[in-house]
Each structure stands twice: as C-alpha cells, then as structure tokens.
Amino acid sequence: QVQLVESGGGLVQPGGSLRLSCTASRSIFGVITMGWFRQAPGKQRELVAITSTINRANYADSVKGRFTISRDNDMNTVYLQMNSLKPEDTAVYYCNIHLLDRDYWGQGTQVTVSS
C-alpha cells in the first residue's frame, strides 16, 4: 500500500503564506495527475489545484493568482504554495495522486487562516 504523507499546514494570519507538501511512501508508476482538494466544515470537498504529467495546471477560480501547484520530476511529491491567504481558505487540505485505475489520498492537513 502507498501512503501519502502531508505536511506544512497550520495557523496563519490573513495575507500570510503557507507551503503544503505531500510525499508518497514509495515510488508510484502510471501517475496521470497530482492535485490538492480541500474540505471546510459543513461543506463538500472541492478541487483546489491539479497538475498533469506535462506540468499543465488548473486552479479553482477562488484561488487563481494566489496558489501555485508544483511537483518533483519523479512525480512522488506535490506541493501547494499558498499566498495571500484568506479566512475562507480555512479547511482540511488533502493531496491526491490519480492513476488510471485508482486514486491515492493524503491524510489531510489543517489550514486555519485567522487573526
């Protein structure tokens, strides 16, 4: 079994920055996309950002211009650089690695944006 371990979450003031990391416990072959999702209390999980094997990235409208997704060349680690954070960004963030026949998910890391 492959485990995705997340780090980098925490408490930050509005306007601040955080960088999330997600690393697979072993090399994964056949990766199609790598991405980040988030879920706020009482809300559905939503896509935040996703990147492909050719580094083509897509973002939710709410984070465009503020967040940047990136990955290592081995496609075993994915990052989310979050700038200009807002209180509405508060959520549990989950990384995802998508293969043709299955998905791997991280355990979730809490991001809280508050004064």
VOPAGU-2260 file (C-alpha; in pm, 1 decimal, decimal comma):
REM VOPAGU-2260
SITE   aa  ch    i         X         Y         Z
SITE  GLN   A    0       0,0       0,0       0,0
SITE  VAL   A    1     115,0     350,7     -84,2
SITE  GLN   A    2      67,2     622,3     175,0
SITE  LEU   A    3      71,6     994,0     102,6
SITE  VAL   A    4     211,5    1197,4     390,8
SITE  GLU   A    5     121,4    1564,8     408,3
SITE  SER   A    6     293,7    1845,6     593,8
SITE  GLY   A    7     301,9    2225,0     610,0
SITE  GLY   A    8     -40,0    2309,7     745,9
SITE  GLY   A    9    -100,2    2532,6    1043,7
SITE  LEU   A   10    -235,2    2863,1    1167,4
SITE  VAL   A   11    -160,3    3175,5     967,4
SITE  GLN   A   12    -287,3    3533,7     964,6
SITE  PRO   A   13    -484,5    3672,0     670,4
SITE  GLY   A   14    -244,9    3775,9     395,1
SITE  GLY   A   15      13,4    3522,9     505,0
SITE  SER   A   16     158,7    3224,5     322,7
SITE  LEU   A   17     193,7    2850,9     368,8
SITE  ARG   A   18     352,7    2577,2     160,8
SITE  LEU   A   19     199,3    2230,8     174,1
SITE  SER   A   20     394,1    1919,6      79,4
SITE  CYS   A   21     277,8    1567,4       2,4
SITE  THR   A   22     516,6    1275,2     -44,9
SITE  ALA   A   23     440,0     916,8    -138,5
SITE  SER   A   24     585,2     639,7      77,9
SITE  ARG   A   25     711,8     462,0    -231,3
SITE  SER   A   26     752,8     540,9    -599,1
SITE  ILE   A   27     430,2     540,0    -794,9
SITE  PHE   A   28     418,5     442,1   -1160,0
SITE  GLY   A   29     148,6     545,2   -1400,2
SITE  VAL   A   30      64,8     881,6   -1245,1
SITE  ILE   A   31    -182,6    1079,3   -1453,0
SITE  THR   A   32    -245,2    1382,6   -1234,3
SITE  MET   A   33    -148,1    1513,6    -892,1
SITE  GLY   A   34    -363,1    1759,7    -705,8
SITE  TRP   A   35    -496,9    1922,4    -393,1
SITE  PHE   A   36    -850,4    1923,0    -257,5
SITE  ARG   A   37    -995,7    2087,9      49,6
SITE  GLN   A   38   -1297,8    2047,7     272,3
SITE  ALA   A   39   -1430,0    2312,7     507,7
SITE  PRO   A   40   -1667,1    2226,6     794,5
SITE  GLY   A   41   -2016,0    2155,8     664,9
SITE  LYS   A   42   -1909,3    2178,1     301,2
SITE  GLN   A   43   -1832,3    1935,3      21,2
SITE  ARG   A   44   -1476,3    1853,0     -73,0
SITE  GLU   A   45   -1365,3    2073,9    -360,5
SITE  LEU   A   46   -1081,0    2073,3    -609,0
SITE  VAL   A   47    -821,2    2340,7    -538,1
SITE  ALA   A   48    -547,9    2272,5    -792,9
SITE  ILE   A   49    -432,5    1994,3   -1021,7
SITE  THR   A   50    -124,4    1935,7   -1233,9
SITE  SER   A   51     -56,4    1685,8   -1510,4
SITE  THR   A   52     247,5    1487,1   -1621,8
SITE  ILE   A   53     337,0    1773,9   -1854,6
SITE  ASN   A   54     301,8    2031,3   -1574,3
SITE  ARG   A   55     -24,0    2170,1   -1705,3
SITE  ALA   A   56    -201,2    2323,1   -1407,4
SITE  ASN   A   57    -561,0    2415,6   -1337,0
SITE  TYR   A   58    -698,8    2603,0   -1037,9
SITE  ALA   A   59   -1028,8    2674,5    -872,9
SITE  ASP   A   60   -1144,1    3027,3    -950,9
SITE  SER   A   61   -1127,8    3115,4    -582,6
SITE  VAL   A   62    -750,6    3056,4    -563,1
SITE  LYS   A   63    -628,3    3168,4    -906,1
SITE  GLY   A   64    -343,9    3415,1    -877,1
SITE  ARG   A   65    -279,0    3321,2    -514,4
SITE  PHE   A   66    -195,1    2948,1    -513,6
SITE  THR   A   67      64,2    2759,2    -715,8
SITE  ILE   A   68      85,8    2382,6    -754,4
SITE  SER   A   69     414,1    2214,3    -839,9
SITE  ARG   A   70     576,0    1872,2    -827,8
SITE  ASP   A   71     911,0    1699,4    -826,1
SITE  ASN   A   72    1023,5    1542,4   -1152,1
SITE  ASP   A   73     980,7    1191,7   -1009,0
SITE  MET   A   74     611,2    1270,6    -950,9
SITE  ASN   A   75     622,4    1132,4    -597,5
SITE  THR   A   76     595,2    1471,6    -428,8
SITE  VAL   A   77     346,9    1750,9    -490,0
SITE  TYR   A   78     342,0    2098,5    -336,2
SITE  LEU   A   79      91,6    2376,4    -291,5
SITE  GLN   A   80     226,5    2726,6    -237,7
SITE  MET   A   81     -48,8    2938,5     -84,7
SITE  ASN   A   82      -8,4    3316,0     -76,5
SITE  SER   A   83    -239,8    3599,4      25,9
SITE  LEU   A   84    -438,7    3359,8     239,4
SITE  LYS   A   85    -795,2    3448,8     334,0
SITE  PRO   A   86   -1017,7    3323,1     616,5
SITE  GLU   A   87   -1229,6    3141,1     358,0
SITE  ASP   A   88    -925,8    2927,4     273,5
SITE  THR   A   89    -962,4    2761,2     613,6
SITE  ALA   A   90   -1013,7    2389,5     554,5
SITE  VAL   A   91    -856,8    2048,0     571,9
SITE  TYR   A   92    -638,4    2005,5     264,6
SITE  TYR   A   93    -593,2    1665,4     101,5
SITE  CYS   A   94    -340,6    1571,6    -163,8
SITE  ASN   A   95    -432,6    1330,4    -438,4
SITE  ILE   A   96    -243,5    1120,5    -690,6
SITE  HIS   A   97    -460,7     990,1    -969,9
SITE  LEU   A   98    -379,5     679,4   -1170,0
SITE  LEU   A   99    -577,1     514,7   -1446,7
SITE  ASP   A  100    -737,8     260,6   -1214,6
SITE  ARG   A  101    -720,6     415,3    -866,6
SITE  ASP   A  102    -656,5     721,0    -652,5
SITE  TYR   A  103    -427,0     772,3    -355,6
SITE  TRP   A  104    -517,5    1026,7     -88,0
SITE  GLY   A  105    -325,4    1200,9     186,3
SITE  GLN   A  106    -441,2    1201,0     547,5
SITE  GLY   A  107    -534,0    1568,6     538,8
SITE  THR   A  108    -366,1    1869,2     695,0
SITE  GLN   A  109    -546,8    2155,9     867,0
SITE  VAL   A  110    -502,6    2509,6     736,7
SITE  THR   A  111    -652,0    2782,5     953,1
SITE  VAL   A  112    -644,8    3146,7     844,2
SITE  SER   A  113    -741,6    3376,8    1127,6
SITE  SER   A  114    -641,1    3694,7    1305,7
